[in-house]
Amino acid sequence: MDVFYAYTYSTAAWFGIQAVPLIITPRLIITTLSVEARKPTVLEEYLCRSLAFTLLTLAIVTILLTGTIPLSSSLSESEITADPSDPKAPYAVPTLTVTAAFHAVTAFYSYMQYTRNGQIGFALSEIGSGVLASMGCWCLVFGTEKGRISKRTGADKRTSGWPFKNEESDKKKGKKRL
């Protein structure tokens, strides 16, 4: 489940990248993203730093709840998966769902702000959150259950013959086509 780990670490890194400037230089961020040049208020600085601490907390919670960093002291040889029945990370799929939805909403909001204001900071946020939203959706669609792979043939058992028929298989089974 390499994509799952990549998504988890990328999400935490993206939250950290957004949080560090908000903690260190909230005045610079506010001045850069505001339409008119003015001195930021104390409330704006407080809200910037509060958002930064929230993003850092969300990054830590994402890593812990997805099971990327195991919380148990026992060593197991199997990897943690995004399978809902995996006992090592019971909150992996709900956390994956919430963070993917968060990235999608953030990408949409950043796009709307970029089209209205034309500032490059919103475009960068749109790109980063959009990539992570796509990655999260990919993990939700393809990474949350194991495929039904045949041990004998190596093919996926869920495939059907529609819209194309497997004539070789029909010949071996003795089926007649209409």
Solvent accessible surface area in square Angstrom, and as a share of the most:
residue,aa,sasa,rsa
1,M,61,0.27
2,D,113,0.59
3,V,54,0.31
4,F,0,0.00
5,Y,48,0.18
6,A,44,0.34
7,Y,3,0.01
8,T,0,0.00
9,Y,108,0.41
10,S,40,0.26
11,T,0,0.00
12,A,14,0.11
13,A,54,0.42
14,W,47,0.16
15,F,0,0.00
16,G,17,0.16
17,I,110,0.56
18,Q,44,0.20
19,A,0,0.00
20,V,76,0.43
21,P,50,0.31
22,L,17,0.09
23,I,44,0.22
24,I,118,0.60
25,T,52,0.30
26,P,5,0.03
27,R,131,0.48
28,L,111,0.55
29,I,43,0.22
30,I,22,0.11
31,T,62,0.36
32,T,85,0.50
33,L,62,0.31
34,S,25,0.16
35,V,120,0.69
36,E,100,0.45
37,A,99,0.77
38,R,101,0.37
39,K,153,0.65
40,P,13,0.08
41,T,72,0.42
42,V,128,0.73
43,L,113,0.56
44,E,47,0.21
45,E,25,0.11
46,Y,139,0.53
47,L,98,0.49
48,C,19,0.12
49,R,91,0.33
50,S,41,0.27
51,L,90,0.45
52,A,0,0.00
53,F,110,0.46
54,T,79,0.46
55,L,10,0.05
56,L,58,0.29
57,T,78,0.45
58,L,55,0.27
59,A,9,0.07
60,I,104,0.53
61,V,57,0.32
62,T,2,0.01
63,I,29,0.15
64,L,60,0.30
65,L,68,0.34
66,T,2,0.01
67,G,5,0.05
68,T,16,0.09
69,I,87,0.44
70,P,87,0.55
71,L,135,0.67
72,S,76,0.49
73,S,119,0.77
74,S,85,0.55
75,L,180,0.89
76,S,70,0.45
77,E,183,0.82
78,S,69,0.45
79,E,104,0.47
80,I,16,0.08
81,T,35,0.20
82,A,0,0.00
83,D,34,0.18
84,P,89,0.56
85,S,89,0.58
86,D,13,0.06
87,P,115,0.72
88,K,79,0.34
89,A,5,0.04
90,P,81,0.51
91,Y,127,0.48
92,A,1,0.00
93,V,31,0.18
94,P,71,0.45
95,T,15,0.09
96,L,1,0.00
97,T,62,0.36
98,V,96,0.55
99,T,4,0.02
100,A,3,0.02
101,A,55,0.43
102,F,78,0.33
103,H,1,0.00
104,A,45,0.35
105,V,101,0.58
106,T,30,0.18
107,A,14,0.11
108,F,131,0.55
109,Y,128,0.49
110,S,4,0.03
111,Y,101,0.38
112,M,90,0.40
113,Q,18,0.08
114,Y,79,0.30
115,T,77,0.45
116,R,177,0.64
117,N,55,0.28
118,G,51,0.49
119,Q,40,0.18
120,I,124,0.63
121,G,30,0.29
122,F,33,0.14
123,A,12,0.09
124,L,106,0.53
125,S,22,0.14
126,E,44,0.20
127,I,109,0.55
128,G,15,0.14
129,S,1,0.00
130,G,25,0.24
131,V,90,0.52
132,L,10,0.05
133,A,10,0.08
134,S,73,0.47
135,M,47,0.21
136,G,0,0.00
137,C,65,0.39
138,W,114,0.40
139,C,0,0.00
140,L,45,0.22
141,V,101,0.58
142,F,130,0.54
143,G,10,0.10
144,T,23,0.13
145,E,91,0.41
146,K,146,0.62
147,G,38,0.36
148,R,131,0.48
149,I,99,0.50
150,S,16,0.10
151,K,208,0.88
152,R,215,0.78
153,T,87,0.51
154,G,51,0.49
155,A,55,0.43
156,D,42,0.22
157,K,138,0.58
158,R,119,0.44
159,T,103,0.60
160,S,90,0.58
161,G,30,0.29
162,W,205,0.72
163,P,81,0.51
164,F,168,0.70
165,K,115,0.49
166,N,91,0.47
167,E,90,0.40
168,E,108,0.49
169,S,31,0.20
170,D,25,0.13
171,K,141,0.60
172,K,174,0.74
173,K,138,0.58
174,G,58,0.56
175,K,124,0.53
176,K,189,0.80
177,R,126,0.46
178,L,224,1.12
